[in-house]
Amino acid sequence: MARKKVYAVRKGNKNGLFFSWEACAAAVHGFPGAEYRGFQTEEEAREWLEADVSKTASVDRGRKISEKEEETEHLKAYVDGSFEESLGKYSFGCILLTPEGEIIERSGSGNEPESLSIRNVAGEMLGAMYAVQWGIKKGYRTIELHYDYMGIEKWATGAWKANHILTQKYSQFMAGRRKFIEIVFCKVKAHSGDYYNEQVDQLAKRALTETEGIPEIK
């Protein structure tokens, strides 16, 4: 497991020190020109936070390599699910945005009776689980998971009680995978013009007729 860090936010929705990536991400998400950084000690983080930008220019140059390493370990993913009763299928779409600038699309579908009973929710959960498993297999330390169905976060964090056997399995899956990767949940308002949210919505819909099963993660 990666060693815990202290995060400092100098320009964001909320400035200060944070002791988890989830808290830091919430403080900078959607803030134009956000300035934040991870440190190994609270002393280093506080020094950077309180220092004048002009006085830290040489320090910034000295940290470029470690910053680059941090960036290459952070994956973004957009996920969505769909369902079509007439086809007897549910599906998911997943768009993965890597630090290297790659845009990777994955989708899949299924027709298990138990999963069909919860309609598009089955696809929503499959997409989230696929993205997290993909991030782990590729060696990322953090995944920023963008979704528009609140259950993706609430069942994973325990804020909603998982009553259905499939939501229970989803909750257990996410709890187990968080030992290997930091999962940052980012709610996106559906059909609000967010580009990748709209794209993954269409990807999930196409998967109903264009895919069979869940793609293997290679």
ABEGO torsion letter per residue (X at the ends): XBBBBBBBBABBABBEBBABAAAAAAAABGBBGBBBBBBABAAAAAAAAABBAAAAAAAAAAAAAAAAAAAAABBBBBBBBBBBAAAGBBBBBBBBBBAAGBBBBBBBBBABAAAAAAEAAAAAAAAAAAAAAAAAAAGBABBBBBBABAAAAAAAAGABBBABAAAAAAAAAAAAAAAABBBBBBBBBBGAGBAAAAAAAAAAAAAAAABBEBBBBX
